[in-house]
Amino acid sequence: MQKRAVVTVVGKDQVGIIARVTNVLADFNMNIHDISQTILQDYFTMMMIVDIAEQNQLEHVLAAFETIEDEMNLRISIQLEDVFQAMHRI
């Protein structure tokens, strides 16, 4: 069963952020349903809704994102959509 996840990226703007993050998603065969990105002063922010075939993929995706976080000084997270919604419900 196909589930969705929310990916968020925040950090100082620099060349290659979108390419690096979306390449990881492509490596795990995760389709992007929606994407929003903006630059606030010098800070890059992006949020994506992606398909995730298997929940156990999240650990491997997070490990791949950790490398990018370290190399580019970013904060990247991925959460199942229902968990994200529950955390942000008022």
VENLIN-V534260 format. One record per helix or strand. SS is the DSSP state (H for helix, E for strand). FROM is the first residue (numbers start at 1). TO is the last residue. If there is no record, write none. Layout:
ss=SS from=FROM to=TO
ss=SS from=FROM to=TO
This chain:
ss=E from=3 to=12
ss=H from=17 to=27
ss=E from=32 to=40
ss=E from=43 to=52
ss=H from=57 to=72
ss=E from=74 to=80
ss=H from=81 to=87
